[in-house]
Amino acid sequence: MTAQLLERAREARKSPTVLKLRLSQLRSRFQEPPILIVEGVDDIGPYETWVNRVADICMIRMLSGNGKEQLLGLRTLLARDETELRPGVFFAVDRDFDELLGQESGPDIFCTDRYSVESYLVDEHVVASVLRDEFRLEEGSAEFDAAKQAYHRTLRDLVVALTSANFRIYCCRRLGVRLPSVTPEVRRFARIHVGRIEANVGPEVLDKELAVESQLPEEAVETLRSDFEQLDPQSRHRGKFLFQFLVTWVERLADEARNPSGEVFTTRLNIKFSSTVITHRSLASRSDLPMGFREFVTRMVAST
């Protein structure tokens, strides 16, 4: 199959009508409970975890889509649907840089106040919980404090280094300019160590990794810059970059614990750790609830 055909097949899976068919099939099996549709499979774990803090997860059914555009497209289809499929259907989407893509908010949709689900999973108190549980570090110990400070410092430096990449993504989203269908991982822009990063985010790298289909108009870009600079980088810049950073950083910390370099630990720690435990679901169990989510779940459950 050629690259062009693969791209067409990928786009076809993102069609709202495909998701509508899956919703119809799910509703035929479960007629009563509300259905919460999330953007992708990675979102299932966090949303199940967060829902369960407010209500019994068994009271709802969940369905994963293929991106925000597909979910909002389905929302539009359901608004004019005459088959009674719409009642009891709810949506949860990431705020990203483009929010609801011009759609009106409503009681049927939840939009994160931060960039994405991942933005809640990288908070320092989440990492502190990982240090206590997975690394068996006692809070307040020299090792615990050194690891927490290293995370704070490295995350801060990464956020600064990724500003230009985030700004390009922001401009493309706001101006409707297409980017590659798969956004590059953070390792394309920075080499992550346990206590520092090596950034590689020059113009040539941006042009390669975030190639645009059409030139961004300079005047429009400069108009957007002031709005972009008002955003809090850790909560309102691309969350997947930060999640990927966290997973890599924890792996580096485990290496440091087994073979201390003095950058964080000075003596070897006896740990049994695998980064496979650092999942969306496990981190969501340690994170704060998104703002407004408790009220959304209460409203969703009350709809039955």
Backbone as numpy.savetxt, mean C-alpha at the origin, in Angstrom:
# Nx Ny Nz CAx CAy CAz Cx Cy Cz
3.06 -15.89 -26.93 2.21 -14.69 -26.93 3.09 -13.45 -26.93
2.82 -12.52 -27.81 3.63 -11.32 -27.92 3.38 -10.40 -26.73
4.31 -9.43 -26.55 4.17 -8.48 -25.45 2.88 -7.69 -25.58
2.51 -7.37 -26.83 1.29 -6.60 -27.06 0.05 -7.39 -26.65
0.03 -8.69 -27.00 -1.10 -9.53 -26.61 -1.17 -9.72 -25.11
0.00 -9.85 -24.46 0.04 -9.98 -23.01 -0.54 -8.74 -22.35
-0.19 -7.58 -22.88 -0.69 -6.33 -22.33 -2.21 -6.24 -22.51
-2.71 -6.69 -23.66 -4.16 -6.67 -23.88 -4.87 -7.61 -22.91
-4.28 -8.79 -22.68 -4.87 -9.74 -21.74 -4.88 -9.18 -20.33
-3.79 -8.51 -19.97 -3.69 -7.91 -18.64 -4.75 -6.81 -18.46
-4.92 -6.01 -19.50 -5.92 -4.94 -19.43 -7.33 -5.50 -19.37
-7.57 -6.62 -20.08 -8.90 -7.23 -20.08 -9.28 -7.69 -18.67
-8.29 -8.20 -17.91 -8.58 -8.65 -16.55 -8.95 -7.49 -15.63
-8.59 -6.28 -16.04 -8.91 -5.10 -15.23 -10.27 -4.50 -15.56
-10.98 -5.11 -16.48 -12.28 -4.59 -16.88 -13.29 -4.65 -15.73
-14.05 -3.59 -15.50 -15.09 -3.62 -14.46 -16.13 -4.71 -14.69
-16.38 -5.05 -15.95 -17.38 -6.09 -16.21 -16.90 -7.45 -15.72
-15.59 -7.69 -15.76 -15.03 -8.94 -15.23 -15.28 -9.01 -13.72
-15.03 -7.91 -13.04 -15.25 -7.87 -11.59 -16.74 -7.96 -11.26
-17.58 -7.38 -12.10 -19.03 -7.46 -11.87 -19.50 -8.91 -11.94
-18.96 -9.68 -12.88 -19.32 -11.09 -13.00 -18.92 -11.85 -11.74
-17.71 -11.58 -11.23 -17.25 -12.25 -10.01 -18.11 -11.86 -8.82
-18.49 -10.58 -8.76 -19.38 -10.12 -7.69 -20.72 -10.84 -7.76
-21.26 -10.97 -8.95 -22.54 -11.64 -9.12 -22.47 -13.09 -8.68
-21.37 -13.75 -9.01 -21.19 -15.15 -8.60 -21.08 -15.27 -7.08
-20.36 -14.33 -6.46 -20.23 -14.35 -5.00 -21.58 -14.09 -4.34
-22.33 -13.13 -4.88 -23.63 -12.81 -4.30 -24.61 -13.97 -4.45
-24.47 -14.76 -5.50 -25.36 -15.91 -5.68 -25.10 -16.97 -4.60
-23.88 -16.99 -4.08 -23.55 -17.95 -3.02 -23.87 -17.41 -1.63
-23.73 -16.09 -1.46 -23.97 -15.45 -0.15 -24.90 -14.27 -0.38
-26.18 -14.47 -0.09 -27.18 -13.47 -0.45 -27.35 -12.38 0.59
-27.03 -12.66 1.84 -27.32 -11.70 2.90 -26.16 -10.78 3.28
-24.95 -11.29 3.57 -23.93 -10.42 4.17 -23.47 -9.32 3.21
-23.05 -8.18 3.76 -22.44 -7.16 2.90 -21.15 -7.70 2.29
-20.81 -7.19 1.12 -19.59 -7.60 0.43 -18.67 -6.38 0.35
-17.43 -6.56 0.81 -16.43 -5.50 0.75 -15.45 -5.85 -0.36
-15.33 -4.97 -1.32 -14.42 -5.18 -2.45 -13.19 -4.31 -2.25
-12.01 -4.93 -2.29 -10.76 -4.21 -2.10 -9.95 -4.26 -3.40
-8.91 -3.45 -3.47 -8.19 -3.27 -4.73 -7.45 -4.51 -5.22
-6.85 -5.28 -4.30 -6.05 -6.41 -4.74 -5.90 -7.44 -3.63
-5.28 -8.58 -3.97 -5.16 -9.68 -3.01 -4.33 -9.29 -1.79
-3.35 -8.40 -1.96 -2.53 -7.98 -0.82 -3.34 -7.21 0.21
-4.48 -6.67 -0.20 -5.30 -5.88 0.71 -6.23 -6.74 1.57
-6.42 -7.99 1.18 -7.35 -8.85 1.92 -6.92 -8.98 3.38
-5.65 -9.31 3.61 -5.16 -9.51 4.98 -5.35 -8.31 5.87
-4.87 -7.12 5.46 -5.07 -5.95 6.31 -6.54 -5.63 6.57
-7.36 -5.68 5.53 -8.76 -5.30 5.75 -9.51 -6.32 6.60
-9.21 -7.60 6.43 -9.82 -8.60 7.32 -9.41 -8.34 8.77
-8.13 -8.05 8.96 -7.61 -7.78 10.30 -8.26 -6.55 10.90
-8.36 -5.49 10.12 -8.94 -4.25 10.63 -10.43 -4.38 10.87
-11.15 -5.06 9.96 -12.58 -5.27 10.17 -12.83 -6.02 11.47
-11.98 -7.00 11.73 -12.17 -7.87 12.89 -11.99 -7.12 14.21
-11.37 -5.94 14.18 -11.25 -5.14 15.40 -12.55 -4.40 15.72
-13.40 -4.31 14.72 -14.64 -3.54 14.88 -15.85 -4.46 14.93
-15.84 -5.52 14.13 -16.98 -6.43 14.04 -16.47 -7.82 13.70
-17.32 -8.80 13.81 -16.96 -10.17 13.46 -16.77 -10.26 11.95
-15.58 -10.68 11.52 -15.30 -10.75 10.08 -16.26 -11.69 9.36
-16.86 -12.63 10.10 -17.81 -13.56 9.48 -19.09 -12.86 9.03
-19.26 -11.61 9.48 -20.47 -10.87 9.11 -20.39 -10.28 7.71
-19.22 -10.34 7.08 -19.08 -9.80 5.72 -18.38 -10.83 4.83
-18.44 -10.58 3.54 -17.67 -11.35 2.57 -16.74 -10.38 1.85
-15.58 -10.86 1.45 -14.61 -9.99 0.80 -14.29 -10.48 -0.60
-14.00 -9.52 -1.46 -13.66 -9.81 -2.86 -12.53 -8.89 -3.26
-11.51 -9.44 -3.90 -10.39 -8.60 -4.35 -10.51 -8.32 -5.84
-10.23 -7.09 -6.20 -10.27 -6.69 -7.59 -8.88 -6.61 -8.18
-8.76 -5.79 -9.23 -7.49 -5.64 -9.93 -7.20 -4.15 -10.13
-7.10 -3.44 -9.00 -6.76 -2.03 -9.08 -7.95 -1.11 -8.83
-7.61 0.13 -8.47 -8.63 1.11 -8.11 -9.53 1.47 -9.29
-8.97 1.61 -10.47 -9.79 1.99 -11.63 -10.88 0.96 -11.87
-10.54 -0.33 -11.69 -11.55 -1.37 -11.90 -12.67 -1.25 -10.86
-12.29 -1.02 -9.59 -13.30 -0.90 -8.54 -14.21 0.30 -8.78
-13.64 1.43 -9.12 -14.46 2.61 -9.35 -15.30 2.46 -10.62
-14.76 1.73 -11.59 -15.56 1.44 -12.78 -16.75 0.56 -12.45
-16.55 -0.42 -11.57 -17.66 -1.27 -11.14 -18.67 -0.45 -10.35
-18.18 0.44 -9.52 -19.09 1.31 -8.75 -20.01 2.10 -9.69
-19.45 2.58 -10.79 -20.25 3.30 -11.77 -21.27 2.38 -12.44
-20.84 1.16 -12.78 -21.76 0.20 -13.38 -22.93 -0.12 -12.45
-22.61 -0.32 -11.15 -23.66 -0.68 -10.20 -24.64 0.47 -9.98
-24.17 1.69 -10.14 -25.05 2.85 -9.94 -26.20 2.87 -10.94
-25.97 2.27 -12.12 -27.04 2.24 -13.11 -27.52 0.81 -13.39
-27.14 -0.12 -12.51 -27.54 -1.52 -12.69 -28.99 -1.71 -12.26
-29.71 -2.54 -12.98 -31.13 -2.77 -12.70 -31.39 -4.17 -12.19
-30.34 -4.88 -11.78 -30.51 -6.27 -11.33 -30.47 -6.41 -9.82
-30.52 -5.30 -9.10 -30.48 -5.32 -7.63 -29.18 -5.91 -7.09
-28.11 -5.77 -7.83 -26.81 -6.26 -7.37 -26.13 -5.25 -6.44
-26.52 -4.00 -6.55 -25.81 -2.94 -5.82 -25.99 -2.98 -4.30
-27.17 -3.23 -3.74 -27.34 -3.17 -2.28 -26.37 -4.08 -1.54
-25.80 -3.55 -0.47 -24.89 -4.35 0.35 -23.50 -4.50 -0.20
-23.14 -3.73 -1.24 -21.81 -3.79 -1.82 -21.03 -2.54 -1.41
-19.83 -2.76 -0.89 -19.01 -1.66 -0.40 -17.60 -1.77 -1.01
-16.92 -0.65 -1.05 -15.60 -0.58 -1.68 -14.59 0.04 -0.71
-13.35 -0.43 -0.78 -12.25 0.17 -0.03 -11.10 0.41 -1.00
-10.67 1.66 -1.11 -9.62 2.00 -2.08 -8.54 2.84 -1.41
-7.37 2.82 -2.03 -6.25 3.65 -1.58 -6.44 5.09 -2.06
-5.97 6.01 -1.25 -6.04 7.42 -1.63 -5.10 7.73 -2.78
-3.89 7.13 -2.74 -2.88 7.36 -3.76 -2.65 8.87 -3.97
-2.30 9.23 -5.19 -2.16 10.64 -5.53 -3.41 11.17 -6.24
-4.32 10.23 -6.60 -5.47 10.66 -7.41 -6.81 10.43 -6.74
-6.79 10.03 -5.47 -7.99 9.88 -4.64 -9.07 9.07 -5.37
-10.27 9.62 -5.55 -11.38 8.85 -6.13 -11.55 9.08 -7.63
-10.51 9.58 -8.27 -10.53 9.77 -9.73 -11.74 10.59 -10.18
-12.11 11.55 -9.36 -13.21 12.43 -9.73 -14.58 11.97 -9.29
-14.69 10.73 -8.79 -15.99 10.27 -8.31 -16.33 10.92 -6.97
-17.62 10.97 -6.69 -18.09 11.50 -5.42 -17.91 10.45 -4.32
-17.57 10.94 -3.13 -17.55 10.04 -1.98 -18.97 9.63 -1.64
-19.11 8.62 -0.77 -20.44 8.19 -0.37 -20.35 7.14 0.70
-21.46 6.75 1.28 -21.45 5.77 2.38 -20.99 4.38 1.95
-20.94 4.13 0.64 -20.57 2.81 0.15 -19.06 2.66 -0.09
-18.28 3.72 0.12 -16.87 3.63 -0.23 -15.99 4.20 0.87
-14.89 3.49 1.13 -13.89 3.95 2.09 -12.61 4.24 1.33
-12.05 5.42 1.61 -10.78 5.80 0.99 -9.79 6.11 2.11
-8.62 5.50 2.07 -7.63 5.70 3.13 -7.23 7.17 3.23
-6.94 7.60 4.45 -6.47 8.98 4.62 -4.99 9.10 4.29
-4.27 7.98 4.28 -2.87 7.96 3.86 -2.80 7.48 2.40
-1.58 7.37 1.87 -1.44 7.02 0.46 -2.08 5.66 0.16
-1.78 4.65 0.97 -2.28 3.30 0.69 -2.27 2.48 1.96
-2.77 1.27 1.85 -2.76 0.33 2.98 -1.36 0.21 3.56
-0.37 0.11 2.70 1.01 -0.10 3.17 1.53 1.04 4.03
0.96 2.23 3.85 1.43 3.40 4.60 1.20 3.26 6.10
0.24 2.43 6.49 -0.03 2.21 7.92 0.89 1.14 8.51
1.52 0.37 7.65 2.27 -0.81 8.12 3.73 -0.53 8.42
4.18 0.69 8.15 5.60 1.02 8.31 5.85 1.98 9.48
4.82 2.27 10.27 4.99 3.17 11.40 6.00 2.59 12.39
6.64 3.48 13.13 7.69 3.05 14.05 7.16 2.14 15.16
5.94 2.34 15.61 5.42 1.45 16.66 5.14 0.05 16.10
4.88 -0.06 14.80 4.74 -1.38 14.17 6.09 -2.09 14.17
7.14 -1.36 13.81 8.49 -1.93 13.80 8.91 -2.29 15.22
8.56 -1.46 16.20 8.89 -1.76 17.59 8.26 -3.09 18.02
7.05 -3.34 17.56 6.39 -4.61 17.87 7.13 -5.78 17.23
7.60 -5.59 15.99 8.39 -6.64 15.33 9.68 -6.91 16.10
10.33 -5.86 16.58 11.57 -6.03 17.34 11.32 -6.82 18.63
10.22 -6.55 19.28 9.90 -7.27 20.52 9.53 -8.73 20.25
8.66 -8.94 19.26 8.12 -10.28 19.04 9.04 -11.19 18.25
9.58 -10.68 17.16 10.33 -11.53 16.24 11.82 -11.57 16.55
12.35 -10.46 17.09 13.78 -10.42 17.41 14.04 -10.63 18.91
12.95 -10.70 19.69 13.05 -10.92 21.12 13.91 -9.88 21.82
13.80 -8.63 21.38 14.55 -7.54 22.00 13.69 -6.89 23.08
14.28 -6.69 24.22 13.56 -6.08 25.34 13.48 -4.57 25.12
12.26 -4.05 25.22 12.08 -2.62 25.02 12.90 -1.83 26.03
13.62 -0.83 25.55 14.47 -0.03 26.42 15.89 -0.52 26.51
16.15 -1.74 25.99 17.52 -2.25 26.01 18.36 -1.51 24.98
19.68 -1.60 25.10 20.57 -0.93 24.16 20.34 -1.44 22.74
20.11 -2.74 22.61 19.90 -3.34 21.29 18.59 -2.86 20.67
17.55 -2.83 21.48 16.25 -2.37 21.00 16.34 -0.92 20.54
16.93 -0.07 21.36 17.03 1.35 21.02 17.88 1.56 19.78
18.98 0.80 19.66 19.86 0.96 18.50 19.13 0.56 17.21
18.36 -0.53 17.27 17.63 -0.99 16.08 16.54 0.02 15.71
15.82 0.50 16.69 14.74 1.46 16.42 15.30 2.76 15.83
16.42 3.23 16.36 17.04 4.44 15.84 17.54 4.24 14.41
18.08 3.04 14.14 18.56 2.75 12.79 17.41 2.76 11.79
16.26 2.20 12.21 15.09 2.20 11.32 14.63 3.64 11.06
14.52 4.41 12.11 14.08 5.80 11.97 14.99 6.57 11.02
16.28 6.41 11.21 17.25 7.16 10.40 17.22 6.72 8.95
17.16 5.42 8.73 17.21 4.89 7.37 15.92 5.20 6.61
14.79 5.07 7.28 13.50 5.41 6.66 13.46 6.89 6.29
13.93 7.74 7.21 13.95 9.18 6.93 14.78 9.48 5.69
15.95 8.87 5.61 16.83 9.13 4.46 16.23 8.59 3.17
15.54 7.44 3.26 14.92 6.87 2.06 13.80 7.78 1.55
12.97 8.27 2.46 11.86 9.14 2.07 12.37 10.36 1.33
13.45 10.93 1.82 14.04 12.10 1.16 14.56 11.71 -0.23
15.26 10.58 -0.30 15.85 10.14 -1.57 14.81 9.86 -2.63
13.63 9.42 -2.22 12.59 9.03 -3.19 11.69 10.19 -3.60
11.99 11.38 -3.13 11.12 12.53 -3.42 10.94 12.74 -4.92
12.01 12.68 -5.68 11.90 12.95 -7.12 11.10 11.86 -7.83
11.26 10.60 -7.39 10.48 9.52 -7.99 8.99 9.69 -7.68
8.71 10.03 -6.43 7.31 10.25 -6.04 6.72 11.45 -6.77
7.53 12.48 -6.98 7.01 13.66 -7.67 6.66 13.33 -9.12
7.48 12.50 -9.76 7.14 12.12 -11.14 5.84 11.32 -11.18
5.69 10.39 -10.25 4.45 9.61 -10.20 3.26 10.53 -9.94
3.42 11.47 -9.02 2.38 12.42 -8.68 1.95 13.22 -9.91
2.94 13.74 -10.64 2.63 14.54 -11.83 1.89 13.72 -12.88
2.34 12.49 -13.08 1.69 11.63 -14.07 0.24 11.34 -13.68
0.01 11.05 -12.41 -1.36 10.77 -11.96 -2.25 12.00 -12.11
-1.72 13.15 -11.77 -2.53 14.37 -11.81 -2.76 14.87 -13.23
-1.81 14.58 -14.13 -1.92 15.07 -15.50 -2.46 14.01 -16.47
-2.72 12.82 -15.96 -3.25 11.76 -16.81 -2.25 11.18 -17.79
-0.97 11.21 -17.43 0.08 10.65 -18.29 0.39 9.23 -17.83
0.40 8.30 -18.77 0.58 6.90 -18.42 2.03 6.59 -18.04
2.17 5.76 -17.03 3.45 5.23 -16.58 3.50 3.74 -16.93
4.65 3.09 -16.71 4.68 1.63 -16.93 3.59 0.95 -16.12
3.04 -0.14 -16.67 1.92 -0.81 -16.00 2.31 -1.35 -14.63
3.60 -1.67 -14.45 4.10 -2.12 -13.16 5.15 -1.13 -12.68
4.88 -0.46 -11.56 5.82 0.51 -11.02 7.03 -0.23 -10.46
8.24 0.22 -10.75 9.45 -0.47 -10.27 9.48 -0.57 -8.74
10.20 -1.57 -8.25 10.36 -1.73 -6.81 11.38 -0.73 -6.29
11.38 -0.55 -4.98 12.24 0.46 -4.36 13.72 0.17 -4.61
14.07 -1.11 -4.78 15.49 -1.46 -4.98 16.05 -0.86 -6.27
15.18 -0.45 -7.18 15.64 0.21 -8.40 16.17 1.61 -8.13
15.79 2.16 -6.98 16.15 3.54 -6.67 17.08 3.67 -5.47
17.26 2.61 -4.72 18.10 2.71 -3.53 18.59 1.32 -3.10
19.81 1.30 -2.65 20.36 0.09 -2.04 20.23 0.25 -0.53
19.59 -0.70 0.11 19.22 -0.56 1.52 20.17 -1.34 2.41
20.74 -0.65 3.38 21.55 -1.26 4.42 20.82 -1.09 5.75
21.32 -1.71 6.79 20.60 -1.67 8.06 20.62 -0.28 8.69
21.62 0.52 8.39 21.69 1.84 9.01 21.83 2.98 8.03
21.74 2.69 6.75 21.91 3.74 5.74 21.36 3.24 4.40
21.25 4.15 3.45 20.86 3.78 2.10 21.86 4.36 1.11
21.95 3.75 -0.04 22.70 4.30 -1.16 21.69 4.63 -2.25
21.39 5.91 -2.40 20.35 6.32 -3.34 20.87 6.34 -4.77
19.97 6.03 -5.69 20.29 6.06 -7.12 19.04 6.55 -7.86
18.78 7.87 -7.72 17.54 8.42 -8.24 17.82 9.62 -9.13
18.85 9.52 -9.93 19.16 10.61 -10.84 18.21 10.66 -12.02
18.32 11.70 -12.85 17.42 11.85 -14.01 17.43 10.66 -14.96
18.61 10.08 -15.19 18.67 8.94 -16.12 17.92 7.74 -15.56
18.04 7.52 -14.25 17.33 6.40 -13.63 15.82 6.63 -13.70
15.38 7.85 -13.42 13.95 8.16 -13.49 13.41 7.96 -14.90
14.18 8.41 -15.89 13.72 8.28 -17.28 13.65 6.81 -17.70
14.49 5.98 -17.11 14.48 4.55 -17.44 13.37 3.81 -16.69
13.32 4.01 -15.38 12.41 3.22 -14.54 10.98 3.76 -14.54
10.84 5.06 -14.75 9.50 5.68 -14.77 9.30 6.40 -16.10
9.54 5.65 -17.16 9.40 6.23 -18.50 7.95 6.62 -18.76
7.76 7.77 -19.35 6.41 8.25 -19.64 6.14 8.16 -21.14
4.85 7.96 -21.48 4.48 7.81 -22.88 4.51 9.13 -23.63
4.33 10.23 -22.90 4.40 11.55 -23.51 5.11 12.50 -22.54
5.72 13.50 -23.06 6.51 14.43 -22.26 5.62 15.19 -21.27
6.11 15.32 -20.04 5.37 16.09 -19.06 5.57 17.58 -19.33
4.51 18.34 -19.48 4.65 19.78 -19.75 5.27 20.51 -18.56
6.39 21.20 -18.80 7.14 21.81 -17.70 6.31 22.79 -16.89
5.51 23.60 -17.56 4.72 24.61 -16.85 3.72 23.96 -15.90
3.07 22.88 -16.36 2.10 22.17 -15.52 2.80 21.49 -14.35
3.99 20.95 -14.62 4.76 20.29 -13.56 5.10 21.28 -12.45
5.54 22.45 -12.82 5.90 23.46 -11.82 4.67 23.93 -11.05
3.53 23.95 -11.69 2.29 24.33 -11.01 1.93 23.31 -9.93
2.23 22.04 -10.21 1.90 20.97 -9.26 2.89 20.87 -8.11
4.07 21.42 -8.28 5.14 21.22 -7.29 4.75 21.72 -5.90
4.14 22.88 -5.83 3.80 23.43 -4.51 2.79 22.55 -3.78
1.81 22.00 -4.52 0.84 21.09 -3.89 1.53 19.83 -3.40
2.43 19.30 -4.20 3.15 18.08 -3.83 3.97 18.31 -2.56
4.60 19.45 -2.47 5.47 19.74 -1.32 4.69 19.89 -0.03
3.37 20.05 -0.11 2.54 20.14 1.09 2.23 18.76 1.68
2.48 17.70 0.90 2.16 16.35 1.36 3.20 15.87 2.37
2.72 15.18 3.42 3.64 14.55 4.36 4.27 13.34 3.67
5.60 13.31 3.52 6.23 12.25 2.71 5.97 10.83 3.20
6.02 10.60 4.52 5.88 9.23 4.99 4.45 8.71 4.84
3.47 9.57 5.02 2.08 9.09 4.95 1.42 9.30 3.59
1.94 10.23 2.78 1.25 10.58 1.54 2.07 10.31 0.28
3.29 9.77 0.42 4.03 9.31 -0.75 3.80 7.81 -0.92
4.25 7.26 -2.01 3.93 5.88 -2.40 4.23 4.88 -1.29
3.17 4.20 -0.81 3.30 3.29 0.31 4.03 2.00 -0.01
3.90 1.50 -1.23 4.56 0.23 -1.57 6.07 0.37 -1.52
6.61 1.54 -1.87 8.05 1.75 -1.73 8.46 1.54 -0.27
7.69 2.08 0.65 8.04 2.00 2.07 7.86 0.59 2.61
6.84 -0.11 2.14 6.64 -1.50 2.57 7.80 -2.37 2.08
8.20 -2.20 0.83 9.32 -2.96 0.30 10.61 -2.64 1.06
10.76 -1.37 1.42 11.91 -0.99 2.23 11.89 -1.71 3.57
10.73 -1.72 4.24 10.64 -2.36 5.55 11.03 -3.83 5.49
10.51 -4.56 4.51 10.83 -5.98 4.39 12.33 -6.18 4.21
12.94 -5.38 3.35 14.38 -5.49 3.11 15.16 -5.09 4.36
14.74 -4.02 5.02 15.45 -3.56 6.20 15.44 -4.61 7.31
14.32 -5.27 7.51 14.22 -6.31 8.53 15.16 -7.47 8.20
15.27 -7.81 6.92 16.22 -8.84 6.50 17.64 -8.42 6.83
17.95 -7.16 6.57 19.30 -6.64 6.87 19.56 -6.65 8.38
18.53 -6.34 9.16 18.69 -6.36 10.61 18.94 -7.78 11.11
18.27 -8.75 10.52 18.50 -10.14 10.90 19.95 -10.55 10.59
20.45 -10.12 9.43 21.85 -10.39 9.09 22.79 -9.75 10.11
22.47 -8.52 10.50 23.28 -7.79 11.48 23.25 -8.50 12.84
22.10 -9.07 13.19 21.99 -9.76 14.48 22.83 -11.03 14.50
22.91 -11.71 13.36 23.67 -12.96 13.29 25.17 -12.70 13.14
25.50 -11.62 12.43 26.91 -11.27 12.18 27.09 -9.77 12.41
27.17 -9.36 13.67 27.20 -7.93 13.99 28.40 -7.20 13.39
28.13 -6.06 12.80 29.18 -5.22 12.22 29.50 -4.03 13.11
28.68 -3.82 14.14 28.82 -2.66 14.98 27.94 -1.51 14.53
27.34 -1.64 13.33 26.47 -0.57 12.84 25.21 -0.45 13.68
24.71 -1.59 14.16 23.56 -1.59 15.07 23.88 -2.41 16.32
24.33 -3.65 16.10 24.62 -4.55 17.22 26.14 -4.74 17.37
26.56 -4.92 18.62 27.98 -5.16 18.88 28.26 -6.60 19.26
27.22 -7.32 19.64 27.37 -8.74 19.96 26.32 -9.55 19.20
26.64 -10.80 18.96 25.75 -11.66 18.19 24.50 -11.98 18.99
23.35 -11.93 18.32 22.08 -12.26 18.96 21.63 -13.64 18.50
21.10 -14.41 19.42 20.60 -15.74 19.09 19.14 -15.63 18.68
18.90 -15.47 17.39 17.52 -15.30 16.90 17.19 -16.38 15.88
15.92 -16.69 15.80 15.39 -17.56 14.75 14.34 -16.73 14.02
14.77 -16.14 12.93 13.89 -15.19 12.25 13.86 -15.47 10.77
12.66 -15.35 10.20 12.49 -15.43 8.75 11.62 -14.26 8.31
12.02 -13.60 7.25 11.26 -12.44 6.78 9.89 -12.84 6.23
9.64 -14.14 6.08 8.33 -14.58 5.59 7.22 -14.23 6.58
7.58 -13.95 7.83 6.55 -13.58 8.81 6.14 -12.12 8.65
6.90 -11.36 7.86 6.59 -9.94 7.66 5.65 -9.82 6.48
4.38 -10.00 6.75 3.34 -9.95 5.72 2.43 -8.75 5.95
1.63 -8.45 4.94 0.64 -7.38 5.09 -0.27 -7.66 6.29
-0.71 -8.91 6.41 -1.63 -9.26 7.48 -0.98 -9.12 8.86
0.24 -9.64 9.00 0.89 -9.61 10.32 1.19 -8.18 10.75
1.60 -7.33 9.81 1.89 -5.94 10.16 0.61 -5.17 10.46
-0.47 -5.47 9.74 -1.75 -4.80 10.00 -2.25 -5.11 11.40
-1.91 -6.30 11.92 -2.35 -6.65 13.27 -1.65 -5.79 14.32
-0.56 -5.13 13.93 0.20 -4.27 14.86 -0.07 -2.78 14.61
-0.76 -2.48 13.52 -0.89 -1.08 13.07 -2.11 -0.39 13.66
-2.18 0.92 13.46 -3.38 1.68 13.79 -4.46 1.41 12.75
-5.71 1.59 13.15 -6.80 1.58 12.18 -6.74 2.86 11.36
-7.02 2.78 10.06 -7.12 4.00 9.27 -8.21 4.92 9.81
-8.00 6.20 9.66 -8.97 7.19 10.13 -10.32 6.98 9.44
-11.36 6.90 10.23 -12.71 6.75 9.69 -13.12 5.32 9.39
-12.22 4.37 9.56 -12.54 3.00 9.17 -13.53 2.36 10.14
-13.40 2.65 11.42 -14.33 2.08 12.40 -15.77 2.46 12.06
-15.98 3.72 11.73 -17.33 4.18 11.38 -17.82 3.53 10.10
-16.91 3.33 9.15 -17.27 2.69 7.88 -17.74 1.26 8.12
-17.01 0.52 8.93 -17.37 -0.88 9.21 -18.71 -0.95 9.94
-18.89 -0.07 10.90 -20.16 -0.04 11.64 -21.33 0.20 10.69
-21.14 1.12 9.75 -22.19 1.41 8.76 -22.40 0.21 7.84
-21.31 -0.44 7.45 -21.41 -1.58 6.54 -22.17 -2.73 7.19
-21.84 -3.05 8.42 -22.49 -4.17 9.12 -23.96 -3.85 9.38
-24.24 -2.58 9.65 -25.63 -2.18 9.94 -26.52 -2.27 8.72
-25.92 -2.41 7.52 -26.71 -2.46 6.30 -27.42 -3.79 6.10
-27.03 -4.80 6.88 -27.62 -6.13 6.69 -29.02 -6.19 7.30
